[in-house]
Amino acid sequence: MKILYVLVSSESDFYYEQALISMMSAKYQMPDCTISLLTERETDSSLNGPRNLIKEYLSEKAVIDLDSSLSPMQKSRWLKTSMRDLIKGDFLYVDVDTVFAAPIDESLFSEDVMGVPDGNCLLKNHPMRWFIEDNLKKVQFSNTLDYHINSGVLFFKDTPTAQSLAKKWHERWL
């Protein structure tokens, strides 16, 4: 299984350390997994010295040039909403703060795009329902489903359906 991380980090934050711990847990639970990193030029140039350890866990890395006027959050969201277009093959995207407590059963990944309901509950029972609904209104998106997908863990097949959804996601984010 290919596990994809998006990392935008500098020496003044803890995203690198979170990603490293997550990658270590993935390799511990699934030694044969492929770990991919999608990052931008500034973060990539910071992965040296003590921040070089992450390279021992990577199977592949894609480095994208982004507008330097974008904030780190904007760079991260730009990469995350573009990842399906930038990375070849099927992948399981996980946020850098994800820790793997057990191996993943790859046979469970059967659909073009899969995600996890935020809070593992129906939207009507979500403690932050008002926040989610306000954000959806801001991007002019109507949720006709009973749940809201947490984008911290997403599976994407390399299919036209997944590519179409990802393209719309990126357009909405922009």
KEMINU-601045 format. One line per 3 residues: number of its first residue (from 1); for each residue x negated, y, z of N, C-alpha, C. Coordinates in pm, whole numbers, plus 50000, padded with zeros to 5 digits. Layout:
BEGIN
NUM) X/Y/Z/X/Y/Z/X/Y/Z; ...
This chain:
BEGIN
1) 49916/49882/50000/50000/50000/50000/49912/50124/50000; 49953/50222/49919/49882/50349/49916/49950/50444/50014; 49871/50497/50106/49919/50595/50204/49856/50729/50167
4) 49941/50829/50149/49895/50960/50105/49909/51063/50217; 49803/51141/50233/49803/51254/50326/49781/51382/50248; 49846/51489/50292/49818/51624/50244/49751/51696/50359
7) 49632/51749/50332/49556/51816/50438/49513/51954/50393; 49555/52054/50470/49507/52191/50459/49459/52225/50599; 49329/52247/50613/49272/52260/50746/49146/52346/50744
10) 49116/52401/50860/48990/52472/50881/48936/52429/51017; 48818/52473/51049/48758/52435/51177/48830/52496/51297; 48924/52586/51273/48995/52652/51384/49129/52588/51416
13) 49165/52477/51350/49290/52409/51382/49262/52261/51412; 49367/52185/51435/49351/52044/51470/49409/51948/51366; 49441/51999/51246/49499/51912/51143/49401/51806/51096
16) 49274/51841/51086/49173/51743/51046/49171/51627/51146; 49165/51661/51275/49159/51557/51378/49284/51470/51377; 49400/51532/51357/49524/51455/51350/49520/51359/51230
19) 49474/51409/51116/49466/51324/50997/49369/51208/51020; 49256/51237/51080/49157/51132/51106/49214/51023/51196; 49281/51062/51303/49341/50963/51394/49448/50882/51321
22) 49528/50948/51240/49631/50877/51164/49569/50776/51068; 49465/50819/50997/49398/50728/50904/49335/50610/50976; 49275/50637/51091/49216/50528/51171/49323/50428/51213
25) 49439/50478/51255/49546/50388/51297/49600/50309/51178; 49608/50372/51062/49655/50301/50942/49559/50188/50906; 49431/50217/50907/49331/50115/50873/49325/50004/50980
28) 49348/50041/51105/49349/49941/51212/49467/49844/51193; 49583/49900/51160/49702/49817/51143/49707/49746/51008; 49650/49809/50905/49657/49755/50769/49521/49773/50702
31) 49424/49688/50735/49288/49707/50685/49276/49717/50533; 49369/49660/50460/49361/49661/50314/49437/49777/50249; 49492/49866/50330/49568/49977/50270/49473/50073/50198
34) 49528/50143/50102/49456/50247/50029/49493/50380/50092; 49394/50459/50127/49421/50591/50184/49379/50697/50084; 49477/50781/50050/49456/50889/49954/49473/51023/50025
37) 49393/51118/49981/49400/51252/50037/49424/51351/49925; 49523/51437/49945/49551/51548/49855/49520/51675/49933; 49429/51754/49881/49386/51873/49952/49355/51984/49853
40) 49313/52097/49907/49276/52209/49821/49129/52242/49844; 49075/52324/49757/48931/52349/49751/48871/52395/49885; 48934/52489/49954/48877/52541/50079/48866/52432/50186
43) 48972/52353/50199/48967/52243/50297/48860/52143/50258; 48857/52107/50130/48758/52009/50085/48615/52055/50115; 48588/52182/50096/48452/52232/50121/48418/52234/50270
46) 48521/52223/50356/48495/52219/50501/48472/52078/50554; 48488/51977/50468/48476/51838/50512/48330/51793/50507; 48249/51856/50589/48107/51820/50600/48067/51829/50746
49) 47947/51787/50777/47902/51785/50917/47994/51696/50999; 48041/51745/51114/48128/51662/51198/48263/51630/51133; 48301/51706/51033/48429/51682/50965/48412/51587/50845
52) 48297/51526/50833/48268/51434/50723/48320/51292/50748; 48348/51258/50873/48390/51123/50909/48514/51078/50832; 48601/51170/50799/48725/51137/50729/48697/51064/50597
55) 48585/51096/50534/48553/51037/50403/48533/50886/50411; 48498/50835/50529/48481/50691/50546/48612/50614/50532; 48725/50683/50549/48856/50618/50544/48927/50637/50411
58) 48872/50722/50326/48938/50755/50201/48905/50656/50089; 49008/50618/50016/48991/50540/49895/48989/50632/49773; 49060/50742/49783/49064/50839/49674/49100/50976/49730
61) 49059/51077/49654/49084/51215/49696/49112/51299/49573; 49213/51385/49583/49245/51480/49478/49231/51620/49538; 49153/51705/49472/49129/51841/49519/49188/51936/49415
64) 49276/52024/49462/49348/52115/49374/49304/52258/49404; 49285/52336/49301/49257/52479/49317/49389/52553/49334; 49402/52623/49445/49522/52702/49471/49484/52848/49491
67) 49579/52934/49474/49561/53077/49493/49514/53103/49636; 49400/53166/49651/49344/53189/49785/49426/53287/49867; 49520/53359/49805/49604/53451/49881/49717/53378/49954
70) 49740/53251/49921/49842/53174/49991/49797/53145/50133; 49890/53146/50226/49858/53110/50364/49835/52959/50372; 49771/52911/50479/49755/52765/50492/49888/52690/50487
73) 49992/52744/50549/50123/52679/50545/50175/52674/50402; 50160/52784/50327/50207/52785/50189/50128/52686/50103; 49998/52677/50126/49917/52581/50051/49963/52438/50081
76) 49986/52411/50208/50029/52278/50248/50163/52242/50183; 50258/52334/50188/50390/52308/50129/50381/52297/49977; 50296/52377/49914/50279/52369/49770/50229/52229/49732
79) 50127/52181/49804/50073/52048/49776/50176/51939/49804; 50244/51950/49918/50339/51847/49958/50454/51836/49858; 50504/51949/49811/50616/51944/49717/50571/51913/49574
82) 50440/51911/49552/50384/51877/49419/50321/51739/49415; 50316/51670/49527/50236/51547/49536/50278/51440/49436; 50407/51427/49407/50451/51322/49314/50394/51349/49174
85) 50379/51475/49140/50325/51512/49009/50173/51499/49005; 50108/51510/49120/49962/51514/49126/49896/51379/49153; 49971/51285/49208/49914/51156/49249/49976/51044/49164
88) 49892/50959/49111/49938/50847/49028/49975/50728/49116; 50070/50650/49070/50110/50527/49140/50211/50552/49250; 50264/50443/49304/50356/50449/49416/50276/50487/49541
91) 50339/50561/49633/50271/50594/49757/50370/50621/49870; 50321/50602/49990/50393/50639/50112/50324/50763/50165; 50393/50876/50159/50339/51000/50214/50369/51002/50364
94) 50270/51038/50444/50291/51058/50587/50226/51189/50631; 50293/51261/50719/50232/51380/50779/50108/51339/50857; 50016/51433/50874/49889/51403/50941/49906/51367/51088
97) 50021/51398/51148/50041/51365/51290/50110/51231/51311; 50113/51148/51206/50173/51015/51214/50071/50915/51267; 50113/50834/51361/50027/50727/51413/50096/50594/51384
100) 50023/50502/51325/50077/50370/51291/50064/50277/51411; 50178/50230/51462/50180/50141/51578/50188/49994/51537; 50218/49969/51409/50230/49832/51358/50210/49836/51207
103) 50180/49722/51148/50169/49718/51001/50304/49748/50936; 50299/49794/50813/50419/49824/50737/50446/49708/50642; 50572/49667/50636/50614/49561/50544/50645/49624/50409
106) 50554/49607/50315/50569/49669/50182/50693/49622/50108; 50745/49504/50141/50863/49453/50071/50988/49538/50100; 50983/49621/50201/51097/49707/50235/51110/49827/50141
109) 51007/49855/50064/51006/49974/49978/51054/49937/49839; 51185/49943/49820/51245/49895/49696/51305/50006/49610; 51334/50121/49666/51401/50229/49592/51298/50328/49536
112) 51343/50412/49445/51254/50512/49384/51201/50612/49486; 51288/50657/49574/51251/50751/49681/51318/50703/49808; 51241/50700/49915/51297/50657/50044/51246/50750/50154
115) 51330/50773/50252/51293/50857/50365/51364/50811/50490; 51340/50882/50597/51396/50848/50728/51487/50962/50774; 51607/50931/50821/51692/51038/50874/51622/51111/50989
118) 51623/51244/50982/51560/51324/51086/51626/51292/51220; 51544/51268/51320/51595/51234/51453/51655/51096/51461; 51645/51019/51352/51706/50886/51346/51852/50889/51386
121) 51922/50995/51343/52063/51007/51377/52139/51076/51265; 52271/51068/51270/52355/51141/51176/52337/51290/51201; 52352/51369/51096/52334/51513/51108/52429/51574/51212
124) 52553/51525/51218/52649/51581/51314/52604/51560/51458; 52515/51464/51483/52465/51438/51618/52326/51495/51643; 52268/51559/51544/52131/51609/51555/52126/51729/51649
127) 52032/51730/51745/52025/51843/51839/51986/51976/51773; 51926/51971/51654/51887/52093/51582/51972/52112/51456; 52093/52061/51457/52182/52068/51341/52194/52211/51287
130) 52216/52307/51373/52232/52447/51332/52109/52496/51256; 51990/52458/51301/51865/52500/51237/51853/52440/51098; 51882/52311/51087/51876/52242/50958/51976/52304/50861
133) 52098/52325/50905/52201/52381/50818/52168/52524/50775; 52111/52604/50865/52069/52740/50829/51960/52737/50722; 51862/52647/50738/51755/52637/50637/51808/52591/50502
136) 51902/52498/50502/51961/52452/50377/52034/52565/50306; 52103/52649/50381/52173/52763/50322/52074/52861/50260; 51960/52882/50327/51860/52977/50277/51807/52937/50139
139) 51796/52807/50114/51746/52760/49984/51861/52721/49890; 51983/52762/49928/52102/52738/49846/52121/52590/49812; 52106/52509/49914/52119/52364/49897/52233/52316/49985
142) 52323/52240/49927/52433/52186/50007/52407/52038/50034; 52421/52001/50159/52400/51862/50199/52536/51795/50210; 52565/51705/50118/52692/51633/50121/52679/51499/50192
145) 52561/51471/50244/52537/51345/50312/52559/51361/50462; 52563/51251/50531/52582/51253/50677/52450/51264/50752; 52341/51277/50682/52210/51283/50747/52118/51379/50673
148) 52009/51413/50736/51907/51501/50678/51775/51424/50682; 51706/51417/50570/51582/51339/50563/51465/51420/50618; 51389/51359/50706/51267/51419/50758/51158/51398/50653
151) 51097/51506/50607/50998/51493/50500/50860/51453/50550; 50848/51413/50675/50719/51371/50730/50678/51229/50692; 50773/51151/50644/50745/51014/50597/50835/50991/50476
154) 50774/50985/50358/50850/50967/50234/50779/50865/50144; 50858/50779/50083/50804/50685/49986/50847/50730/49847; 50751/50735/49754/50778/50770/49615/50722/50663/49523
157) 50810/50605/49442/50761/50523/49332/50718/50616/49220; 50639/50565/49131/50596/50644/49015/50695/50619/48903; 50814/50676/48917/50922/50656/48822/50981/50790/48778
160) 51052/50794/48666/51116/50919/48624/51215/50973/48728; 51287/50886/48796/51382/50931/48898/51309/51002/49012; 51202/50942/49061/51125/51002/49170/51059/51133/49124
163) 51009/51133/49001/50944/51253/48948/51045/51367/48934; 51166/51336/48891/51271/51437/48876/51309/51497/49011; 51328/51412/49110/51362/51461/49243/51250/51549/49298
166) 51126/51505/49283/51012/51581/49334/50999/51715/49263; 51025/51717/49134/51018/51843/49060/51121/51941/49113; 51243/51894/49139/51347/51980/49195/51308/52028/49335
169) 51247/51942/49414/51203/51978/49548/51101/52093/49540; 51004/52078/49450/50902/52182/49435/50964/52313/49386; 51054/52305/49290/51122/52426/49240/51200/52494/49351
172) 51270/52417/49433/51346/52474/49546/51252/52540/49645; 51139/52476/49670/51044/52535/49766/50990/52667/49711; 50954/52668/49583/50903/52791/49525/51004/52904/49537
